[in-house]
Amino acid sequence: MSAISKISVIGLGYVGLPLAVAIARHVPATVGFDIDGRRVAELQAGHDRTREVDDEAMRATTLRSTTDAEDMRGSDMYIVTVPTPVDQWNKPDLEPVRKACRTVGEVLEPGATVVFESTVYPGVTEDLCGPLLERFSGLVCGRDFFLGYSPERINPGDREHTVERITKVIAGQTPEVTEQLAQVYGSVTTGGVFRAASIKAAEAAKVIENAQRDINIAFINEITMIFQRMGLSIHDVLEASATKWNFLKFQPGLVGGHCIGVDPFYLAECASQLGHHPEIILSGRKVNDAMGHYIADRVMDHMGPEKENARVLVLGLTFKENVPDLRNTRVVDIVQKLRAKGHLVDVHDPLADTDEAARYYQIELKRSLDGLRGYDALIGAVPHDAYKGFSSDVFDRLVSPGGIIADIKGMWRNLVLPTGRLVWHL
Ligand SMILES: NC(=O)c1ccc[n+]([C@@H]2O[C@H](COP(=O)([O-])OP(=O)(O)OC[C@H]3O[C@@H](n4cnc5c(N)ncnc54)[C@H](O)[C@@H]3O)[C@@H](O)[C@H]2O)c1
């Protein structure tokens, strides 16, 4: 990378940190900037609590983590990886992106490229970020500095599809910028780069990848509800259907997290701005967002409407298996619904941060299963590895005779469960 001697990454979360560490292997003068002092202190001490980068890689990296934007000054390239959440009305909250534009704009110097990796809808990079960068830098976009977009595709907890292995979609404001991005990202990943036709095409490509998953899962969730009325297991049905070469293999379940449950709202907002009411995209969201209540209702049906103050143990609170990430977890819908009906719900998770669970969801997490016993219902909500191999004795201890074992992700389908308990699979 001859022309590039300094790169700054803005936002050191699940996406930004692994990317910054990977880039620092090729560009030693890589700076990682974050507004969260606690996060930066932890990274400076050599630990990543998201577990995306292990302690050995943290020790070896030349990445300089900082909360001081001045440390980024003089960078040839700025890569923005800040969050893109939705607000309480499910509208895109672009405030972190706006603030990042201000931070970068204030240190931006002529000749630099600003690349966005945050998931957005088409137009945000060129129509919102470009003008903001101009305003805060006093420079002219397309003459003094240039824009790029390269969506992030990593999947938290997935050690196979890492930032160093996946195909990176890239798009620059000019062909020269696209080639610059090809050089930078091409050296980081062995998966190669794909030059999208335009920045808007790259933005659109990312947001539909996640909306497509959401809609496909919503379809499976809907047919799960239909087949349950017939006493038919969705897993038995899917196993048979999956033998067709072009059947799409999605599983039913809760859809949470920072991406799949959020990004479709970005696409929906874009559609609305263009005067198109998005039917399928919002229907998918509606079905998937209702799954937690559906599961809680089925558990209560099986306990019987007369059952009061039942003791329920929910296993797993994170939005997916084997990660500590609690963002937008929909397990809370199950917990809240059961509690609203007066049931006494304990929640266990071996990976989630107990402080975050208390702060964001008012849930006091159990860290150990030792000493827990005799519940009326056990809900296997998240298939963490720690839960998959439970012996019959564990179920025997955790669930009272006559109690319910609710297996949301089919993780116990092939286990021999103790007799005298009702087993329900989503
Ligand atoms: N997590 C994923 O699996 C994933 C995958 C693909 C794409 N994405 C997208 O990547 C983007 C980042 O997601 P994430 O999961 O890494 O988020 P995250 O919450 O893990 O990390 C974001 C980081 O940005 C910091 N930050 C917030 N505002 C800032 C600002 N103004 N300046 C500097 N730092 C700021 C936060 O303190 C945090 O450390 C989002 O747009 C997301 O949709 C995420």
The ligand as an SDF file (V2000), in Angstrom:
LIG
                    3D

 44 48  0  0  0  0  0  0  0  0999 V2000
  -22.3420   -6.3110   14.3710 N   0  0  0  0  0  0  0  0  0  0  0  0
  -22.4820   -6.8550   13.1870 C   0  0  0  0  0  0  0  0  0  0  0  0
  -22.5120   -8.0430   13.0410 O   0  0  0  0  0  0  0  0  0  0  0  0
  -22.5730   -6.0280   11.9360 C   0  0  0  0  0  0  0  0  0  0  0  0
  -22.4380   -6.6750   10.7090 C   0  0  0  0  0  0  0  0  0  0  0  0
  -22.5040   -5.9390    9.5480 C   0  0  0  0  0  0  0  0  0  0  0  0
  -22.7180   -4.5780    9.6210 C   0  0  0  0  0  0  0  0  0  0  0  0
  -22.8680   -3.9590   10.8250 N   0  0  0  0  0  0  0  0  0  0  0  0
  -23.0570   -2.5160   10.8160 C   0  0  0  0  0  0  0  0  0  0  0  0
  -21.8280   -1.9190   11.2130 O   0  0  0  0  0  0  0  0  0  0  0  0
  -22.0900   -0.7500   11.9730 C   0  0  0  0  0  0  0  0  0  0  0  0
  -21.4240   -0.8450   13.3270 C   0  0  0  0  0  0  0  0  0  0  0  0
  -21.9910   -1.9330   14.0310 O   0  0  0  0  0  0  0  0  0  0  0  0
  -21.3000   -2.5870   15.2950 P   0  0  0  0  0  0  0  0  0  0  0  0
  -22.0040   -3.8620   15.5280 O   0  0  0  0  0  0  0  0  0  0  0  0
  -19.8260   -2.6120   15.1630 O   0  0  0  0  0  0  0  0  0  0  0  0
  -21.6970   -1.5190   16.4160 O   0  0  0  0  0  0  0  0  0  0  0  0
  -21.1320   -1.4410   17.9110 P   0  0  0  0  0  0  0  0  0  0  0  0
  -22.1960   -0.8160   18.7180 O   0  0  0  0  0  0  0  0  0  0  0  0
  -20.5610   -2.7560   18.3210 O   0  0  0  0  0  0  0  0  0  0  0  0
  -19.9000   -0.4600   17.7750 O   0  0  0  0  0  0  0  0  0  0  0  0
  -20.0060    0.8650   17.4240 C   0  0  0  0  0  0  0  0  0  0  0  0
  -18.9060    1.6420   18.1360 C   0  0  0  0  0  0  0  0  0  0  0  0
  -18.9970    2.9620   17.6570 O   0  0  0  0  0  0  0  0  0  0  0  0
  -18.7980    3.8500   18.7460 C   0  0  0  0  0  0  0  0  0  0  0  0
  -19.3840    5.1260   18.3990 N   0  0  0  0  0  0  0  0  0  0  0  0
  -20.6850    5.5210   18.4400 C   0  0  0  0  0  0  0  0  0  0  0  0
  -20.8160    6.7750   17.9800 N   0  0  0  0  0  0  0  0  0  0  0  0
  -19.5620    7.1850   17.6360 C   0  0  0  0  0  0  0  0  0  0  0  0
  -19.0370    8.3800   17.1000 C   0  0  0  0  0  0  0  0  0  0  0  0
  -19.8310    9.4080   16.8070 N   0  0  0  0  0  0  0  0  0  0  0  0
  -17.7150    8.4610   16.9030 N   0  0  0  0  0  0  0  0  0  0  0  0
  -16.8990    7.4300   17.1880 C   0  0  0  0  0  0  0  0  0  0  0  0
  -17.3360    6.2550   17.6990 N   0  0  0  0  0  0  0  0  0  0  0  0
  -18.6500    6.1520   17.9120 C   0  0  0  0  0  0  0  0  0  0  0  0
  -19.4530    3.1570   19.9190 C   0  0  0  0  0  0  0  0  0  0  0  0
  -18.9550    3.6360   21.1400 O   0  0  0  0  0  0  0  0  0  0  0  0
  -19.0950    1.6980   19.6440 C   0  0  0  0  0  0  0  0  0  0  0  0
  -17.8900    1.3200   20.2760 O   0  0  0  0  0  0  0  0  0  0  0  0
  -23.6030   -0.6050   12.0320 C   0  0  0  0  0  0  0  0  0  0  0  0
  -24.0310    0.1930   10.9800 O   0  0  0  0  0  0  0  0  0  0  0  0
  -24.0720   -2.0250   11.8110 C   0  0  0  0  0  0  0  0  0  0  0  0
  -25.3700   -2.0630   11.2650 O   0  0  0  0  0  0  0  0  0  0  0  0
  -22.7770   -4.6580   11.9880 C   0  0  0  0  0  0  0  0  0  0  0  0
  1  2  1  0
  2  3  2  0
  2  4  1  0
  4  5  1  0
  4 44  2  0
  5  6  2  0
  6  7  1  0
  7  8  2  0
  8  9  1  0
  8 44  1  0
  9 10  1  0
  9 42  1  0
 10 11  1  0
 11 12  1  0
 11 40  1  0
 12 13  1  0
 13 14  1  0
 14 15  2  0
 14 16  1  0
 14 17  1  0
 17 18  1  0
 18 19  2  0
 18 20  1  0
 18 21  1  0
 21 22  1  0
 22 23  1  0
 23 24  1  0
 23 38  1  0
 24 25  1  0
 25 26  1  0
 25 36  1  0
 26 27  1  0
 26 35  1  0
 27 28  2  0
 28 29  1  0
 29 30  1  0
 29 35  2  0
 30 31  1  0
 30 32  2  0
 32 33  1  0
 33 34  2  0
 34 35  1  0
 36 37  1  0
 36 38  1  0
 38 39  1  0
 40 41  1  0
 40 42  1  0
 42 43  1  0
M  CHG  2   8   1  16  -1
M  END
$$$$
